[in-house]
Amino acid sequence: MADLLSEITSAAKAYYAQASKLQLTAQDFYAWLASLSTERRAAVLKRGFNDQRTEPTLLRYCLEARGCSMWRFMREQLSAEAFALWADQL
């Protein structure tokens, strides 16, 4: 099990590392905000755009919006067993 978790962690890190190539904009931020619950949106707004630049849900939102599906990425990177474990946790 530990090997599977390590595999998942490495693949997730690789997925999010792709976001370092993105130029996040205020438009990205506000589009992401619109997708959040009212409570979560209020908490995010208190922190502001600059403090959220490394927020995994924002990074995933931006990657997905640019056509980089986490589901597809993980399916391609993980063994069948690790992917099944990852998918079951969603």
VOROPA-502173 format. One line per 5 residues: number of its first residue (from 1); their letters; for each residue x, y, z of N, C-alpha, C. Coordinates in nm, 3 decimals. Layout:
! VOROPA-502173
NUM	a	X,Y,Z,X,Y,Z,X,Y,Z  ...
! end
This chain:
! VOROPA-502173
1	madll	0.083,-0.120,0.000,0.000,0.000,0.000,0.086,0.126,0.000  0.195,0.123,0.077,0.283,0.240,0.083,0.342,0.272,-0.053  0.375,0.170,-0.132,0.429,0.192,-0.266,0.325,0.259,-0.355  0.200,0.219,-0.342,0.093,0.279,-0.422,0.074,0.426,-0.384  0.076,0.454,-0.255,0.060,0.592,-0.210,0.176,0.679,-0.256
6	seits	0.295,0.624,-0.255,0.412,0.697,-0.304,0.399,0.725,-0.453  0.352,0.627,-0.526,0.331,0.642,-0.671,0.228,0.752,-0.698  0.120,0.752,-0.623,0.015,0.853,-0.639,0.069,0.991,-0.605  0.142,1.000,-0.495,0.199,1.128,-0.454,0.293,1.184,-0.560  0.378,1.101,-0.614,0.471,1.146,-0.718,0.398,1.194,-0.843
11	aakay	0.295,1.121,-0.883,0.219,1.161,-1.002,0.144,1.291,-0.977  0.086,1.307,-0.860,0.014,1.430,-0.827,0.109,1.549,-0.826  0.227,1.531,-0.770,0.327,1.638,-0.770,0.364,1.677,-0.913  0.380,1.578,-0.999,0.414,1.604,-1.139,0.300,1.679,-1.209  0.178,1.643,-1.177,0.063,1.712,-1.236,0.064,1.859,-1.197
16	yaqas	0.074,1.886,-1.069,0.070,2.024,-1.021,0.194,2.104,-1.062  0.306,2.036,-1.083,0.428,2.104,-1.126,0.408,2.170,-1.263  0.319,2.117,-1.343,0.290,2.176,-1.474,0.236,2.318,-1.461  0.176,2.347,-1.349,0.117,2.480,-1.327,0.223,2.589,-1.318  0.348,2.551,-1.290,0.453,2.652,-1.281,0.476,2.721,-1.416
21	klqlt	0.431,2.660,-1.523,0.446,2.718,-1.657,0.330,2.812,-1.692  0.227,2.814,-1.608,0.109,2.896,-1.636,0.129,3.038,-1.588  0.070,3.130,-1.660,0.061,3.268,-1.615,-0.080,3.285,-1.558  -0.092,3.273,-1.426,-0.224,3.287,-1.364,-0.266,3.433,-1.367  -0.391,3.454,-1.403,-0.442,3.591,-1.416,-0.556,3.613,-1.318
26	aqdfy	-0.594,3.739,-1.305,-0.710,3.772,-1.223,-0.834,3.706,-1.281  -0.841,3.693,-1.413,-0.956,3.627,-1.477,-0.963,3.481,-1.434  -0.849,3.412,-1.428,-0.845,3.274,-1.377,-0.898,3.270,-1.234  -0.848,3.362,-1.152,-0.885,3.367,-1.011,-1.036,3.385,-0.994  -1.094,3.481,-1.066,-1.237,3.508,-1.051,-1.324,3.398,-1.110
31	awlas	-1.278,3.334,-1.215,-1.353,3.220,-1.269,-1.352,3.105,-1.168  -1.237,3.082,-1.106,-1.227,2.979,-1.003,-1.316,3.013,-0.884  -1.313,3.139,-0.842,-1.398,3.183,-0.731,-1.544,3.152,-0.756  -1.588,3.176,-0.878,-1.728,3.152,-0.913,-1.766,3.005,-0.900  -1.667,2.917,-0.906,-1.696,2.773,-0.896,-1.700,2.724,-0.752
36	lster	-1.665,2.809,-0.657,-1.658,2.769,-0.516,-1.789,2.792,-0.443  -1.805,2.722,-0.333,-1.922,2.744,-0.247,-1.912,2.884,-0.186  -2.022,2.936,-0.139,-2.026,3.069,-0.080,-1.928,3.081,0.037  -1.924,2.980,0.124,-1.836,2.983,0.241,-1.689,2.982,0.199  -1.657,2.895,0.107,-1.518,2.884,0.061,-1.477,3.012,-0.011
41	raavl	-1.566,3.068,-0.090,-1.538,3.192,-0.163,-1.504,3.305,-0.065  -1.580,3.316,0.042,-1.555,3.422,0.141,-1.417,3.405,0.204  -1.380,3.282,0.237,-1.248,3.257,0.297,-1.136,3.290,0.199  -1.154,3.255,0.074,-1.053,3.282,-0.028,-1.037,3.433,-0.050  -1.148,3.503,-0.055,-1.142,3.648,-0.079,-1.069,3.720,0.034
46	krgfn	-1.080,3.670,0.155,-1.008,3.730,0.268,-0.857,3.722,0.245  -0.813,3.613,0.186,-0.670,3.592,0.165,-0.620,3.665,0.040  -0.703,3.677,-0.061,-0.664,3.748,-0.183,-0.594,3.661,-0.285  -0.580,3.716,-0.403,-0.524,3.645,-0.519,-0.380,3.599,-0.494  -0.296,3.687,-0.445,-0.154,3.652,-0.429,-0.131,3.537,-0.332
51	dqrte	-0.209,3.531,-0.227,-0.194,3.423,-0.129,-0.250,3.290,-0.179  -0.325,3.291,-0.286,-0.389,3.170,-0.337,-0.314,3.108,-0.455  -0.208,3.169,-0.500,-0.137,3.124,-0.622,-0.088,2.979,-0.615  -0.068,2.925,-0.496,-0.022,2.786,-0.484,-0.132,2.692,-0.435  -0.253,2.743,-0.424,-0.367,2.662,-0.379,-0.393,2.551,-0.482
56	ptllr	-0.384,2.423,-0.440,-0.402,2.313,-0.535,-0.534,2.317,-0.613  -0.642,2.359,-0.549,-0.768,2.360,-0.623,-0.768,2.468,-0.731  -0.701,2.580,-0.707,-0.687,2.683,-0.810,-0.598,2.633,-0.923  -0.488,2.571,-0.888,-0.396,2.521,-0.990,-0.464,2.415,-1.077  -0.538,2.326,-1.013,-0.608,2.223,-1.090,-0.713,2.287,-1.179
61	yclea	-0.786,2.383,-1.126,-0.888,2.452,-1.205,-0.824,2.513,-1.331  -0.711,2.579,-1.314,-0.644,2.645,-1.426,-0.586,2.544,-1.525  -0.528,2.437,-1.474,-0.477,2.332,-1.563,-0.590,2.269,-1.642  -0.699,2.237,-1.574,-0.814,2.176,-1.642,-0.871,2.271,-1.748  -0.879,2.399,-1.714,-0.933,2.498,-1.808,-0.847,2.508,-1.934
66	rgcsm	-0.720,2.472,-1.920,-0.629,2.478,-2.035,-0.612,2.341,-2.101  -0.701,2.248,-2.065,-0.704,2.117,-2.132,-0.618,2.010,-2.070  -0.564,2.034,-1.953,-0.480,1.933,-1.888,-0.561,1.864,-1.778  -0.628,1.760,-1.816,-0.714,1.685,-1.724,-0.632,1.607,-1.622  -0.662,1.627,-1.495,-0.592,1.550,-1.392,-0.627,1.402,-1.403
71	wrfmr	-0.752,1.373,-1.431,-0.797,1.235,-1.444,-0.715,1.163,-1.551  -0.704,1.225,-1.668,-0.629,1.165,-1.780,-0.480,1.154,-1.744  -0.425,1.261,-1.685,-0.284,1.260,-1.646,-0.255,1.146,-1.550  -0.337,1.133,-1.448,-0.314,1.029,-1.347,-0.331,0.890,-1.410  -0.429,0.874,-1.495,-0.450,0.745,-1.562,-0.327,0.707,-1.644
76	eqlsa	-0.265,0.805,-1.708,-0.148,0.779,-1.791,-0.022,0.755,-1.708  -0.013,0.816,-1.592,0.109,0.808,-1.510,0.111,0.691,-1.412  -0.005,0.650,-1.367,-0.012,0.551,-1.259,-0.031,0.410,-1.312  0.012,0.314,-1.232,-0.021,0.175,-1.260,-0.172,0.159,-1.242  -0.226,0.052,-1.297,-0.371,0.029,-1.287,-0.415,0.023,-1.140
81	eafal	-0.336,-0.041,-1.057,-0.371,-0.055,-0.915,-0.368,0.081,-0.844  -0.267,0.160,-0.871,-0.256,0.292,-0.808,-0.367,0.384,-0.857  -0.397,0.376,-0.986,-0.504,0.461,-1.040,-0.638,0.424,-0.976  -0.665,0.296,-0.960,-0.791,0.253,-0.897,-0.800,0.306,-0.755  -0.691,0.300,-0.681,-0.690,0.353,-0.544,-0.714,0.504,-0.545
86	wadql	-0.644,0.575,-0.632,-0.661,0.722,-0.643,-0.805,0.756,-0.680  -0.859,0.690,-0.780,-0.994,0.720,-0.827,-1.100,0.690,-0.721  -1.077,0.588,-0.640,-1.170,0.552,-0.534,-1.176,0.658,-0.425  -1.074,0.741,-0.413,-1.068,0.845,-0.309,-1.137,0.973,-0.349  -1.179,0.984,-0.474,-1.242,1.107,-0.522,-1.386,1.117,-0.480
! end
